[in-house]
Every structure is written in structure tokens, then in C-alpha cells.
């Protein structure tokens, strides 16, 4: 409704199920089409900010600032539709289901790039801890792949006083957890981006029984495709080795998640230049360290060259925290970045 009210030339809904696209054509002829993407979804978290505009829905919260991302892209859409001081077409992409639902992949598979002739695509995310009005970006990998695993170790239960009569899945699991930590520390270069984190270990429900099974859950994050493949291979071989030594068996559910988010070199420089038009040279860090967080904007960057940039949210609670709040003071900076990016990539003269 807002996109239509702002005067977008086209508003298309239902892309990737619930994605929305606004099309704005410049007042000068131009064949280029540039995509600008904002994610829209919330998280299953109960908000604890105590703010008057806090979520009214228990267990549902904008704890990652996607409402702010949407507001900034809407602001840019309004400005661009009113001024149209560019030669080409700005494609405003409002994406659902970034938080684990792969909405970016769904939109790409639904023909987003082809339907709107998108040549390059750009994304933006707020970053707590970075001063409002400042930007940070790097060329190459900027966010990690996000694979997950569930391991069920199957032993043989016994009385806790007679462990020799069983096969202990807890001891086996503990050995496996320790072994998995050597994947990043002993299998890849120390400067490669790789994390193997065990985040859950469940076994048994009483004090005097060694259980039949233990369940281990975790995640692998990598900043390179080869490192990602190696980590999975070593995980599989270590599970096989450790369980075999204990006389146990196992089941593994390995789930491939988002790809590595990789910024194109040329597009990164264009994003840096646009950010400098908003924040000045001192307000842009062009060599920020990549993060091991994940982002499904990676699917769009796999389909088209582009770049993903961070924008300061100030001294706030971290992303996905129940006390997180998107800093509204950041909205003009983000909207201005989008506008400057369009005008600089597709100049009217």
C-alpha cells in the first residue's frame, strides 16, 4: 500500500510466496536495473524492551531490526519515486523469511532476477556496537555458511553402578564433542574462518541409569566453500571413528544451510562510494572483519553480483536479544545510502 501511495510504477506481490517488489523508473532513459533488498520478518522471541511500541504478540519480536530495514527502504522508495533523478530502474525488494526460512532463495527461485532484469543487487543490515551514521563492509566473504547437525549416539543402557555391562553414550558423546573442536584448530589454516559449535547435549533422565542414547546438536560456520566441505567431511569421519572405538552406533542428520555471503569486488567499491556520500570517508570502514553469522542474502549474491553492507545501530543490545531495539536515528542514514547508491550507479547525466 505504501509503495503504491508513493507512486511506484509497479508493485508486485507474491514473489517467493510473500515477497513484495516495487519498481521505480528514473526520469532519464536507461537500461540498467539495480535491486535493493530489505528483509521483513521477525523472530520467535518475547520482547523485553518495555517500550511503548513493543510487540503486542507474545513470542514474536523484531529482534534483528528487519522492521527498521523495511522502514529505510520504504523511505528510499518514497524519495526515489518523488525525485526520479536517475537513469534506469530501481527494484525495491522486500524479502520475507530471512531468519531460517530462506526467503531469499525462494524469491530467486521464483524468477526475481529475470522477471525484473536485475543486473546487480545490494543488501544492508544494522549492526549494534557500530556508531549510528557509520558503515562497514569488506570485499569477498562477509558472512558465513550455516550448516547444522544432529547426532544420535546409540549405546547400551545399564545401571550406573555397573557401567561395564553397557555402552555409555554419554562418555562417547563427550569424547566426540572434544574431538570436533579439533576440526577448526587442527584441520584448517588458523586464519581461515571456521567455527564448529556444539550447542546441545541431551542424555538420560535419572541419576542411577546410564541411558541408551545421547543426542548432540550443533552448527558449522565457514567463510569458504572448501573449508565448509572439509568441515563436514571431518565431522562425518570423527563420528564414525569415535563411535566405533566405543562399540556404539549412530545416526547423523546433517542439514545444509545458507551459503557463504560473498561481496563482489566491483560492487563493494560502488557500495563504499555511496556510503561515503552519506557518512564521509571517516564514516566508512572498507575492511571490516567478516562475521560468522549467516544471511540468506547469499542466494541473491550467488545469482547476481552485488554487495552487503553493515550500518551502525549504536550502543544497543545485540541482535536476537529480547532487549534489542532498532535505533530510529539510523533510518535517515540507511534511506540516504539507498538513494545515493541508486543515483550514483545510474546517474541521470
Secondary structure as the mmCIF struct_conf table of DSSP 4:
data_model
#
loop_
_struct_conf.conf_type_id
_struct_conf.id
_struct_conf.beg_label_comp_id
_struct_conf.beg_label_asym_id
_struct_conf.beg_label_seq_id
_struct_conf.end_label_comp_id
_struct_conf.end_label_asym_id
_struct_conf.end_label_seq_id
HELX_RH_AL_P HELX_RH_AL_P1 UNK A 2 UNK A 6
TURN_TY1_P TURN_TY1_P1 UNK A 7 UNK A 7
BEND BEND1 UNK A 9 UNK A 9
STRN STRN1 UNK A 10 UNK A 15
TURN_TY1_P TURN_TY1_P2 UNK A 16 UNK A 18
STRN STRN2 UNK A 19 UNK A 25
BEND BEND2 UNK A 27 UNK A 27
STRN STRN3 UNK A 28 UNK A 39
STRN STRN4 UNK A 43 UNK A 43
BEND BEND3 UNK A 44 UNK A 44
TURN_TY1_P TURN_TY1_P3 UNK A 52 UNK A 53
BEND BEND4 UNK A 56 UNK A 57
TURN_TY1_P TURN_TY1_P4 UNK A 58 UNK A 59
STRN STRN5 UNK A 61 UNK A 61
BEND BEND5 UNK A 64 UNK A 64
HELX_RH_AL_P HELX_RH_AL_P2 UNK A 66 UNK A 83
BEND BEND6 UNK A 86 UNK A 86
STRN STRN6 UNK A 87 UNK A 95
BEND BEND7 UNK A 99 UNK A 101
HELX_RH_AL_P HELX_RH_AL_P3 UNK A 103 UNK A 109
TURN_TY1_P TURN_TY1_P5 UNK A 110 UNK A 111
HELX_RH_AL_P HELX_RH_AL_P4 UNK A 112 UNK A 115
TURN_TY1_P TURN_TY1_P6 UNK A 116 UNK A 117
BEND BEND8 UNK A 119 UNK A 119
STRN STRN7 UNK A 120 UNK A 127
TURN_TY1_P TURN_TY1_P7 UNK A 128 UNK A 129
BEND BEND9 UNK A 130 UNK A 130
HELX_LH_PP_P HELX_LH_PP_P1 UNK A 131 UNK A 131
TURN_TY1_P TURN_TY1_P8 UNK A 132 UNK A 133
STRN STRN8 UNK A 135 UNK A 136
BEND BEND10 UNK A 139 UNK A 139
STRN STRN9 UNK A 140 UNK A 154
STRN STRN10 UNK A 156 UNK A 156
STRN STRN11 UNK A 158 UNK A 159
HELX_RH_3T_P HELX_RH_3T_P1 UNK A 160 UNK A 165
BEND BEND11 UNK A 166 UNK A 166
STRN STRN12 UNK A 167 UNK A 167
HELX_RH_AL_P HELX_RH_AL_P5 UNK A 169 UNK A 180
TURN_TY1_P TURN_TY1_P9 UNK A 181 UNK A 181
HELX_RH_AL_P HELX_RH_AL_P6 UNK A 182 UNK A 187
BEND BEND12 UNK A 188 UNK A 188
TURN_TY1_P TURN_TY1_P10 UNK A 190 UNK A 191
BEND BEND13 UNK A 192 UNK A 192
STRN STRN13 UNK A 194 UNK A 203
BEND BEND14 UNK A 205 UNK A 208
STRN STRN14 UNK A 209 UNK A 210
BEND BEND15 UNK A 212 UNK A 212
STRN STRN15 UNK A 213 UNK A 222
BEND BEND16 UNK A 223 UNK A 224
HELX_RH_AL_P HELX_RH_AL_P7 UNK A 225 UNK A 246
TURN_TY1_P TURN_TY1_P11 UNK A 247 UNK A 247
STRN STRN16 UNK A 249 UNK A 255
STRN STRN17 UNK A 261 UNK A 263
HELX_RH_AL_P HELX_RH_AL_P8 UNK A 265 UNK A 279
HELX_RH_3T_P HELX_RH_3T_P2 UNK A 281 UNK A 283
STRN STRN18 UNK A 284 UNK A 285
TURN_TY1_P TURN_TY1_P12 UNK A 286 UNK A 287
HELX_LH_PP_P HELX_LH_PP_P2 UNK A 288 UNK A 290
STRN STRN19 UNK A 291 UNK A 294
TURN_TY1_P TURN_TY1_P13 UNK A 296 UNK A 296
HELX_RH_AL_P HELX_RH_AL_P9 UNK A 297 UNK A 303
BEND BEND17 UNK A 304 UNK A 304
STRN STRN20 UNK A 305 UNK A 312
BEND BEND18 UNK A 315 UNK A 315
HELX_LH_PP_P HELX_LH_PP_P3 UNK A 317 UNK A 318
TURN_TY1_P TURN_TY1_P14 UNK A 319 UNK A 320
TURN_TY1_P TURN_TY1_P15 UNK A 322 UNK A 323
HELX_RH_3T_P HELX_RH_3T_P3 UNK A 328 UNK A 330
HELX_RH_AL_P HELX_RH_AL_P10 UNK A 331 UNK A 345
TURN_TY1_P TURN_TY1_P16 UNK A 346 UNK A 346
#
